Amino acid sequence: MASSAADAPSTASGPLQFAASRRLGRARDALETWLEAERDQLPLWVPVMLGGGITAWLVLPDSGRWIAALLLLGALALFGVAVGRGGRAGRALTIVAVTAAIGLALIWWRAERVAAPVLAHPTVAAFEARVEAVAPLPARGLVRVRLAPLGNVGMPPHVRANIAEKDVPAGLAPGAVIRLRGWFMPPPEAAVPGAYDFARLAWFDRLGATGRAFAPVTLVSPGTSPGSALRARLSAHIQGEVAGGPGAIAAALATGDRGAIGDSDAEAMRRAGLAHLLSISGLHVTAVVGATMLIVLKLLALSPALALRLRLPLIAAGAGAIAAVGYTWLTGAEVPTIRSCVAALLVLLAIAIGREALTLRLVAAGALIVLVALPESLAGPSFQLSFAAVTAIIALHEHPKVRSWFSARGDGAARRLGRELLSLLLTGLVVEIALAPIALYHFHRSGVYGALANIVAIPLTTFVVMPAEALALVLDAAGLGAPFWWVVDHALRLLLWLAHVVADAPGASAALPAMPDDAFGLMVAGGLWIALWRTRWRRLGAVPLAIGAAWALATPAPDLLVTGDGEHLAIATPKGLALLRERAGDYTRMTLAENSGVTEEPLALADLAEARCSRDLCLADHRAGGRTWRIMATRSDNFVDYDELIRACTNADIVVSARGLPRACRPRWLRLDRQTLARTGGVAISLASGRIVTVRRPGAEQPWRDPPTIAPPRHRRQDARNRSNMRKPPPTRVRSIGSQNSADHRTKTEL
């Protein structure tokens, strides 16, 4: 028995087993060798893995999958401990798994911690509230306030309201108590897939309702907020010295108050790739810190006693830190400014302890601090754009070849200037390439000539506008600031001229329809792989980057976009994007156009030959996927004869309605009425492939999707739509479906 068992082939050691073992050993050794070569880069992946856990919570739909992900990550961590055997690979796997699990748990805890009730339905409400924040918007003639309603008034703990400038009571400031009446609604989710999701932002900001106030707004008791009052006075002073668009830009550069910037100027800055100049971020904080350090250092150096006895750079760094914190407080402590302040403090700390200031480890430390404090900021464009830009700049200039190309060589002034301009241009191009996927993902548009525009705009802003504005503000105390305000005015006029010229140039911006989340994720992963590694294996990042870019570019624009309330329908036609309601608001028109990847002004569906519309209904024929689709949509709340409505539904492929339709309304393919859209949210449809993308995912448990609600007293409910639906008038026959302006002479069908 023993002899036969020993001779069994299954227990004999064959050459293939040895070969496999040797290959596995060589692979393990190669992995260890690579990690040893990249040991200085490994800490950079800690915030990336933390962000990976946060992303998993945002992407996975429900608590069951969140728990499963935590268990899986725990198993991976234990596996890394078990197989590590003192090598870097096992330790790296353990740290990656633990960090990702912390990120997932952190944002889950944060989402539960900020939980607050949301307004149940649109309503008119009257109440007293304490003012928490005031944000003037002069360009729109509004003042936006954040309020905390007082007493048991059936409103969420925090609401936001817009007040017309003419209705703003004197003395309105944080801490004041006001009495108002207005129209309020729950924070809206994304209107269509890929659009801005305000509901998520509002949830983490504990904002339960948003709306507008009616006149009059009464001040019950005044409030005081030194920071806010100083910011408002400073902004008003700047705009008093520099009029018009330049004054609005100057106020934004100094205080972060962008409310006075006109829509045309703001759009030009965005299309020209210069919008980053309007946000108080790294450029502004760096200028303030640098100027403070330079002034303090030069003034203290005038005293030989101080220069010989004290470490003046350390004192200057401390003064710069105080200036950074004070400037952040003055400008409202917005998230981008806080991130920039944290980064500046880390740089100053590195200077103080004698370490290299600008490194990727500094960026990683800043990202880690922000993600721990505000994990939800990872999903916002501000976090992604700012850290992507800084990472791209530092990674580029840390590359040995780039460093050797642009290092000082003792050349003449002309060669040195040319090298610096070339360095600036290369940096701008790399930053534009790094930011383009993020801009296209969030805004569906990216500036093409931004690198060229920034070659002029950044030096102009950093070395002319901001120093002149700072000197003007200081000298205004003695009434001597006028010459510097003249410099600020003309420099900003040049900046706005540059923005408008670049924005109006042919092909100034690239538009792209909403890209798949997976494509964006591949591009982000590929970019991080290229930026954070140093050996030749970094080139592998080009593979997911190229796949994601090709996927995004190959994704066709949807044929139909339907908003979550069913009120608006956009159809992509050969002539352009056509809207069901020609009187749709500017925001709705912009949202539908951006998510369709078009830059032209949308058309009215009723004006097209392939559509027949009345005041109440529209029928449109759309060619896609080798066939013609019949689309029917309601345009009003008028009631339609039941039998005729059912007949029209039967003859349509797709029916869209903001109202609830009877069960007997059965189109040939898809029905999107009020009940269906309440479950799906906004919908994007590609008819050729039959692909349907919805805002809401089935079973999603993110708290802002189905939040706890609070309803105001029933007698205050003023929802006109609910009242009209409850009081059903007798059925009326709808007018003929046909636009009087149409050149189509086909027989008009009546319902």
Backbone hydrogen bonds, N-H to C=O, Kabsch-Sander energy under -0.5 kcal/mol:
donor,donor_aa,acceptor,acceptor_aa,energy
5,A,1,M,-2.3
6,A,2,A,-2.3
7,D,3,S,-1.6
8,A,5,A,-1.0
11,T,8,A,-1.2
12,A,8,A,-0.5
12,A,9,P,-0.8
14,G,12,A,-0.8
18,F,14,G,-1.5
19,A,15,P,-2.3
20,A,16,L,-2.7
21,S,17,Q,-2.4
22,R,18,F,-2.6
23,R,19,A,-2.5
24,L,20,A,-2.6
25,G,21,S,-2.4
26,R,22,R,-2.7
27,A,23,R,-2.5
28,R,24,L,-2.3
29,D,25,G,-2.6
30,A,26,R,-2.7
31,L,27,A,-2.3
32,E,28,R,-2.4
33,T,29,D,-2.6
34,W,30,A,-2.4
35,L,31,L,-2.6
36,E,32,E,-2.2
37,A,33,T,-2.1
38,E,34,W,-1.6
39,R,36,E,-1.2
41,Q,38,E,-1.8
42,L,38,E,-1.1
44,L,41,Q,-1.3
45,W,42,L,-1.7
46,V,43,P,-1.5
48,V,44,L,-0.6
49,M,45,W,-2.6
50,L,46,V,-2.2
51,G,47,P,-2.5
52,G,48,V,-1.9
53,G,49,M,-1.9
54,I,50,L,-1.8
55,T,51,G,-2.7
56,A,52,G,-2.1
57,W,53,G,-1.7
58,L,54,I,-1.8
59,V,55,T,-2.3
60,L,56,A,-2.9
66,W,62,D,-1.8
67,I,63,S,-2.6
68,A,64,G,-2.1
69,A,65,R,-2.4
70,L,66,W,-2.1
71,L,67,I,-2.5
72,L,68,A,-2.6
73,L,69,A,-2.6
74,G,70,L,-2.3
75,A,71,L,-2.4
76,L,72,L,-2.3
77,A,73,L,-2.1
78,L,74,G,-2.2
79,F,75,A,-2.5
80,G,76,L,-2.4
81,V,77,A,-1.9
82,A,78,L,-2.4
83,V,79,F,-2.4
84,G,80,G,-1.0
85,R,81,V,-0.5
87,G,84,G,-2.3
91,R,87,G,-1.3
92,A,88,R,-3.2
93,L,89,A,-2.5
94,T,90,G,-2.2
95,I,91,R,-2.6
96,V,92,A,-2.7
97,A,93,L,-2.4
98,V,94,T,-2.6
99,T,95,I,-2.6
100,A,96,V,-2.4
101,A,97,A,-2.2
102,I,98,V,-2.3
103,G,99,T,-2.3
104,L,100,A,-2.3
105,A,101,A,-2.6
106,L,102,I,-2.6
107,I,103,G,-2.0
108,W,104,L,-1.7
109,W,105,A,-2.6
110,R,106,L,-2.5
111,A,107,I,-2.6
112,E,108,W,-1.8
113,R,109,W,-2.4
114,V,110,R,-1.9
115,A,112,E,-1.0
118,V,708,P,-2.9
119,L,208,G,-2.5
120,A,710,I,-2.2
123,T,184,F,-2.8
124,V,716,R,-0.7
125,A,123,T,-0.5
125,A,182,G,-2.3
127,F,180,L,-2.2
129,A,178,I,-2.4
130,R,148,A,-2.4
131,V,176,A,-3.4
132,E,146,R,-3.6
133,A,146,R,-1.2
135,A,144,R,-3.1
137,L,142,L,-3.0
139,A,259,G,-2.6
140,R,137,L,-1.4
141,G,137,L,-0.6
141,G,138,P,-0.9
142,L,137,L,-2.1
143,V,163,I,-2.3
144,R,135,A,-2.8
145,V,161,A,-2.8
146,R,133,A,-2.2
147,L,159,V,-3.3
148,A,130,R,-2.2
150,L,128,E,-3.0
153,V,151,G,-1.5
159,V,147,L,-2.4
160,R,209,A,-2.0
161,A,145,V,-2.5
162,N,211,G,-1.8
163,I,143,V,-2.7
165,E,141,G,-2.2
167,D,164,A,-1.8
168,V,164,A,-0.5
168,V,165,E,-1.1
172,L,169,P,-1.2
175,G,131,V,-3.4
176,A,173,A,-2.3
177,V,221,S,-2.5
178,I,129,A,-2.6
179,R,218,T,-2.9
180,L,127,F,-2.3
181,R,214,F,-0.5
182,G,125,A,-2.4
183,W,212,R,-2.1
184,F,123,T,-3.1
184,F,182,G,-0.5
185,M,210,T,-2.3
195,A,192,V,-2.2
198,F,196,Y,-1.0
199,A,188,P,-1.0
201,L,197,D,-1.2
202,A,198,F,-2.9
203,W,199,A,-2.0
204,F,200,R,-1.7
205,D,201,L,-1.2
206,R,203,W,-1.4
207,L,202,A,-3.1
208,G,158,H,-3.0
208,G,206,R,-0.6
209,A,158,H,-0.6
210,T,185,M,-2.4
211,G,160,R,-1.6
212,R,183,W,-2.0
213,A,162,N,-2.6
214,F,181,R,-3.6
217,V,167,D,-0.5
218,T,179,R,-2.5
218,T,216,P,-0.5
220,V,177,V,-2.7
220,V,218,T,-0.7
221,S,177,V,-1.9
223,G,171,G,-1.0
229,A,225,S,-3.1
230,L,226,P,-2.7
231,R,227,G,-2.3
232,A,228,S,-2.5
233,R,229,A,-2.7
234,L,230,L,-2.6
235,S,231,R,-2.5
236,A,232,A,-2.5
237,H,233,R,-2.5
238,I,234,L,-2.3
239,Q,235,S,-2.2
240,G,236,A,-1.4
241,E,237,H,-1.5
242,V,238,I,-2.5
243,A,241,E,-0.5
247,G,243,A,-0.9
248,A,244,G,-1.9
249,I,245,G,-2.3
250,A,246,P,-2.6
251,A,247,G,-2.4
252,A,248,A,-1.9
253,L,249,I,-2.4
254,A,250,A,-1.7
255,T,251,A,-2.9
256,G,251,A,-0.7
256,G,252,A,-1.3
257,D,251,A,-0.8
258,R,256,G,-1.0
261,I,258,R,-1.4
266,A,262,G,-2.6
267,E,263,D,-2.6
268,A,264,S,-2.1
269,M,265,D,-2.4
270,R,266,A,-2.0
271,R,267,E,-2.7
272,A,268,A,-1.9
273,G,270,R,-1.4
274,L,269,M,-3.0
275,A,269,M,-0.8
277,L,274,L,-1.7
278,L,275,A,-1.7
279,S,276,H,-0.7
280,I,278,L,-0.5
281,S,279,S,-1.0
285,V,281,S,-2.6
286,T,282,G,-2.6
287,A,283,L,-1.9
288,V,284,H,-2.4
289,V,285,V,-2.8
290,G,286,T,-3.1
291,A,287,A,-2.5
292,T,288,V,-2.3
293,M,289,V,-2.7
294,L,290,G,-2.4
295,I,291,A,-2.4
296,V,292,T,-2.6
297,L,293,M,-2.7
298,K,294,L,-2.4
299,L,295,I,-2.4
300,L,296,V,-2.6
301,A,297,L,-1.9
302,L,298,K,-0.6
302,L,299,L,-1.0
303,S,300,L,-1.6
307,A,303,S,-2.4
308,L,304,P,-1.9
309,R,305,A,-1.5
310,L,306,L,-2.4
312,L,310,L,-1.4
314,L,311,R,-0.6
315,I,311,R,-1.8
316,A,312,L,-2.9
317,A,313,P,-2.2
318,G,314,L,-2.0
319,A,315,I,-2.3
320,G,316,A,-2.5
321,A,317,A,-2.2
322,I,318,G,-2.2
323,A,319,A,-2.4
324,A,320,G,-2.4
325,V,321,A,-2.3
326,G,322,I,-2.6
327,Y,323,A,-2.6
328,T,324,A,-2.1
329,W,325,V,-2.2
330,L,326,G,-2.6
331,T,327,Y,-2.1
332,G,329,W,-1.3
333,A,328,T,-2.3
338,I,334,E,-2.6
339,R,335,V,-2.5
340,S,336,P,-2.2
341,C,337,T,-2.6
342,V,338,I,-2.6
343,A,339,R,-2.3
344,A,340,S,-2.5
345,L,341,C,-2.5
346,L,342,V,-2.1
347,V,343,A,-2.2
348,L,344,A,-2.5
349,L,345,L,-2.3
350,A,346,L,-2.3
351,I,347,V,-2.3
352,A,348,L,-2.4
353,I,349,L,-1.9
354,G,351,I,-0.9
355,R,350,A,-3.2
359,T,357,A,-0.9
363,V,359,T,-1.5
364,A,360,L,-2.7
365,A,361,R,-2.4
366,G,362,L,-2.4
367,A,363,V,-2.6
368,L,364,A,-2.4
369,I,365,A,-2.2
370,V,366,G,-2.2
371,L,367,A,-2.6
372,V,368,L,-2.1
373,A,369,I,-2.1
374,L,370,V,-3.6
377,S,374,L,-1.8
378,L,375,P,-1.4
379,A,376,E,-1.2
380,G,377,S,-1.3
384,Q,380,G,-1.6
385,L,381,P,-3.0
386,S,382,S,-2.3
387,F,383,F,-2.2
388,A,384,Q,-1.9
389,A,385,L,-2.2
390,V,386,S,-2.1
391,T,387,F,-2.4
392,A,388,A,-2.4
393,I,389,A,-2.2
394,I,390,V,-2.5
395,A,391,T,-2.7
396,L,392,A,-2.1
397,H,393,I,-2.2
398,E,394,I,-1.5
399,H,395,A,-0.6
399,H,396,L,-1.0
403,R,399,H,-2.8
404,S,400,P,-2.3
405,W,401,K,-2.3
406,F,402,V,-2.0
407,S,403,R,-0.5
416,R,412,G,-2.4
417,L,413,A,-2.5
418,G,414,A,-2.4
419,R,415,R,-2.5
420,E,416,R,-2.2
421,L,417,L,-2.5
422,L,418,G,-2.4
423,S,419,R,-2.4
424,L,420,E,-2.4
425,L,421,L,-2.4
426,L,422,L,-2.7
427,T,423,S,-2.5
428,G,424,L,-2.5
429,L,425,L,-2.5
430,V,426,L,-2.5
431,V,427,T,-2.5
432,E,428,G,-2.6
433,I,429,L,-2.5
434,A,430,V,-2.4
435,L,431,V,-2.4
436,A,432,E,-2.0
439,A,435,L,-2.8
440,L,436,A,-2.7
441,Y,437,P,-2.1
442,H,438,I,-2.3
443,F,439,A,-2.8
444,H,439,A,-0.8
444,H,440,L,-0.6
445,R,439,A,-0.9
446,S,510,A,-2.0
448,V,508,A,-3.0
449,Y,508,A,-0.8
453,A,449,Y,-2.4
454,N,450,G,-2.6
455,I,451,A,-1.0
455,I,452,L,-0.5
456,V,452,L,-0.7
456,V,453,A,-0.9
457,A,453,A,-2.8
458,I,454,N,-2.0
460,L,456,V,-2.0
461,T,457,A,-2.6
462,T,458,I,-3.0
463,F,459,P,-2.7
464,V,460,L,-1.1
465,V,460,L,-2.5
466,M,461,T,-2.5
468,A,464,V,-2.0
469,E,465,V,-2.7
470,A,466,M,-2.5
471,L,467,P,-2.6
472,A,468,A,-2.4
473,L,469,E,-2.3
474,V,470,A,-2.1
475,L,471,L,-2.9
476,D,472,A,-1.4
477,A,474,V,-1.0
478,A,475,L,-1.4
479,G,476,D,-0.9
480,L,475,L,-2.5
484,F,481,G,-0.5
485,W,481,G,-2.0
486,W,482,A,-2.0
487,V,483,P,-1.5
488,V,484,F,-2.4
489,D,485,W,-2.8
490,H,486,W,-2.2
491,A,487,V,-2.4
492,L,488,V,-2.4
493,R,489,D,-1.9
494,L,490,H,-2.0
495,L,491,A,-2.0
496,L,492,L,-2.7
497,W,493,R,-2.4
498,L,494,L,-2.5
499,A,495,L,-2.3
500,H,496,L,-2.5
501,V,497,W,-2.5
502,V,498,L,-2.6
503,A,499,A,-2.5
504,D,500,H,-2.0
505,A,501,V,-0.6
505,A,502,V,-0.8
508,A,505,A,-1.5
510,A,446,S,-3.2
511,A,509,S,-0.5
512,L,444,H,-1.9
514,A,595,N,-1.2
520,F,516,P,-1.8
521,G,517,D,-2.5
522,L,518,D,-2.2
523,M,519,A,-1.9
524,V,520,F,-2.4
525,A,521,G,-2.5
526,G,522,L,-2.6
527,G,523,M,-2.4
528,L,524,V,-2.5
529,W,525,A,-2.2
530,I,526,G,-2.0
531,A,527,G,-2.2
532,L,528,L,-2.5
533,W,529,W,-1.2
538,R,535,T,-2.0
539,R,536,R,-1.8
540,L,537,W,-1.6
541,G,538,R,-1.8
542,A,539,R,-1.9
543,V,540,L,-1.6
545,L,541,G,-1.7
546,A,542,A,-2.5
547,I,543,V,-2.5
548,G,544,P,-2.8
549,A,545,L,-2.2
550,A,546,A,-2.7
551,W,547,I,-2.5
552,A,548,G,-2.6
553,L,549,A,-2.6
554,A,550,A,-2.0
555,T,551,W,-0.9
555,T,552,A,-0.6
559,D,685,I,-1.8
560,L,685,I,-2.0
561,L,570,A,-2.2
562,V,683,V,-2.8
563,T,568,H,-2.1
564,G,191,A,-1.0
566,G,563,T,-1.8
570,A,561,L,-2.5
571,I,578,A,-2.7
572,A,559,D,-2.3
573,T,571,I,-0.7
573,T,576,G,-1.9
576,G,573,T,-1.3
578,A,571,I,-2.7
579,L,603,L,-2.8
580,L,569,L,-2.4
582,E,580,L,-0.6
584,A,581,R,-1.5
589,R,585,G,-2.6
590,M,586,D,-2.6
591,T,587,Y,-2.6
592,L,588,T,-2.5
593,A,589,R,-2.2
594,E,590,M,-2.8
595,N,591,T,-2.2
596,S,592,L,-0.7
596,S,593,A,-0.7
597,G,593,A,-0.5
597,G,594,E,-1.2
598,V,593,A,-2.2
603,L,577,L,-3.6
605,L,579,L,-2.9
605,L,603,L,-0.5
607,D,604,A,-1.5
608,L,605,L,-1.6
611,A,608,L,-1.3
612,R,619,L,-3.0
614,S,617,L,-3.0
618,C,633,A,-2.3
619,L,612,R,-2.3
620,A,631,I,-2.5
621,D,610,E,-2.0
622,H,620,A,-0.5
622,H,629,W,-2.7
624,A,622,H,-0.6
624,A,627,R,-2.5
627,R,624,A,-1.2
629,W,622,H,-3.4
631,I,620,A,-3.1
631,I,629,W,-0.6
632,M,654,I,-2.8
633,A,618,C,-2.2
634,T,656,V,-1.8
635,R,616,D,-4.0
636,S,616,D,-0.9
641,D,732,T,-0.5
645,L,641,D,-2.4
646,I,642,Y,-2.4
647,R,643,D,-2.1
648,A,644,E,-2.2
649,C,645,L,-2.4
650,T,646,I,-2.1
651,N,647,R,-1.4
652,A,649,C,-1.2
653,D,630,R,-2.5
654,I,630,R,-1.9
655,V,670,L,-2.0
656,V,632,M,-2.6
657,S,672,L,-2.5
665,C,662,P,-1.9
666,R,664,A,-1.2
668,R,652,A,-2.8
669,W,653,D,-1.8
670,L,653,D,-2.3
672,L,655,V,-3.2
673,D,671,R,-0.5
674,R,659,R,-1.7
677,L,673,D,-2.8
678,A,674,R,-1.6
679,R,675,Q,-0.8
679,R,676,T,-1.0
680,T,676,T,-1.8
681,G,677,L,-3.0
682,G,190,A,-0.6
683,V,562,V,-2.6
684,A,693,V,-2.7
685,I,560,L,-2.6
686,S,691,R,-2.7
687,L,685,I,-0.6
690,G,686,S,-1.4
691,R,686,S,-1.1
693,V,684,A,-2.8
695,V,680,T,-0.6
695,V,682,G,-2.1
696,R,680,T,-2.9
700,A,697,R,-2.0
701,E,61,P,-3.7
705,R,702,Q,-2.3
706,D,702,Q,-0.7
710,I,118,V,-2.0
716,R,713,P,-1.8
717,R,714,R,-1.6
720,A,718,Q,-1.0
723,R,719,D,-2.0
724,S,720,A,-2.4
725,N,721,R,-2.1
726,M,722,N,-1.7
727,R,723,R,-1.9
728,K,726,M,-1.0
732,T,639,F,-1.1
737,I,749,T,-2.3
738,G,613,C,-0.7
738,G,736,S,-1.3
742,S,739,S,-1.6
749,T,737,I,-0.5
